Amino acid sequence: MSTVHSHHALGIAEVLTLVAQNLPPPALAYACRVNKSWFPVFAGELWRTILEVPTRRGREEFISGLPRYAIYIRVLHWPRSWQPLFSIGPTCTHLTTIRFPPLTAVNVLVAVEFIRQNKGLEDVFLEHSEYCEADKEKKLFEALAGLKYLLKLDIKALMNVSNSMEFLLQRLPLLEILITNQWERPELTDCIDMLEVSRDVDTS
């Protein structure tokens, strides 16, 4: 292939995306600095999946970069600390998967805001580590009920679950997997019936 044709091919966003999907993080970071047209493609792949926060080296640089690059994040797993989430800013709005750190009465409303600003979430993990006021938990379930594309919900150690799961099943027509270690009402078959009714209504 000639040099002219090669440059033309590399200018196609689809080809750049295929290249980016097969590069390791150091190469992606280097490609981000090549030119402005390459940046969104390679930055999008570099920041697409965040499974952990650096514990020592590079931690401060990583956290300081979150507000700028949060728009590219799709998968976010932070099972330990809430501090990076406080730093991420309002641009993180395209998540499909999130694993929150353990919820407390202090940070549950932060989780609510994250859920509200990411309507495309398909997979959510939540776990309470201490008692949470009923009004805050109500806001949490209301936010979850707004996730119309949610496929999997893993939610543990709830404190105030009165009819909350039934409420979700009625409002999440695409939900395929529900994992919980507490269910106040054991009539699971009734809940499944409500889910099927909800799906019938949504598709009619």
FENSULCOR-V995617 format. One record per backbone hydrogen bond with DSSP energy under -0.5 kcal/mol. CO is the residue of the C=O (numbers start at 1). NH is the residue of the N-H. Records with the same first field share a line. If there is no record, write none. Layout:
CO: NH, NH
//
This chain:
2: 6
3: 7
4: 8
5: 9
6: 10
7: 11
8: 11
9: 12
12: 16
13: 17
14: 18
15: 19
16: 20
17: 21
19: 22
20: 23
24: 27, 28
25: 29
26: 30
27: 31
28: 32
29: 33
30: 33
31: 34, 35
35: 39
36: 40
38: 41, 42
39: 43
40: 44
41: 45
42: 46
43: 47
48: 50, 74, 75
49: 51
50: 77
56: 59
58: 62
59: 63
60: 64
61: 65
62: 66
63: 66
65: 68, 69
66: 70
69: 72
70: 73
74: 96, 97
75: 50
76: 78, 99
79: 102
82: 85, 86
83: 87
84: 87, 88
85: 88
89: 92
91: 93
96: 122, 123
97: 76
98: 100, 125
99: 78
103: 129, 130
104: 108
107: 110, 111
108: 112
109: 113
110: 114
111: 115
112: 116
113: 117
115: 118
118: 121
119: 149
122: 151, 152
123: 98
124: 154
125: 100
126: 156
127: 103
133: 137
134: 138
135: 139
136: 140
137: 141
138: 142
139: 143
140: 144
141: 145
142: 146
143: 146
144: 147
146: 148
147: 150
151: 176, 177
152: 124
153: 155, 179
154: 126
155: 181
156: 128
159: 161
161: 164, 165
163: 167
164: 168
165: 169
166: 170
167: 171
168: 171, 172
171: 173
172: 175
177: 153
179: 155
184: 186
186: 188
187: 190, 191
188: 192
189: 193
190: 194
191: 195
192: 196
193: 197
194: 198
195: 199
196: 200
197: 201
198: 202
199: 203
200: 204
201: 204
//
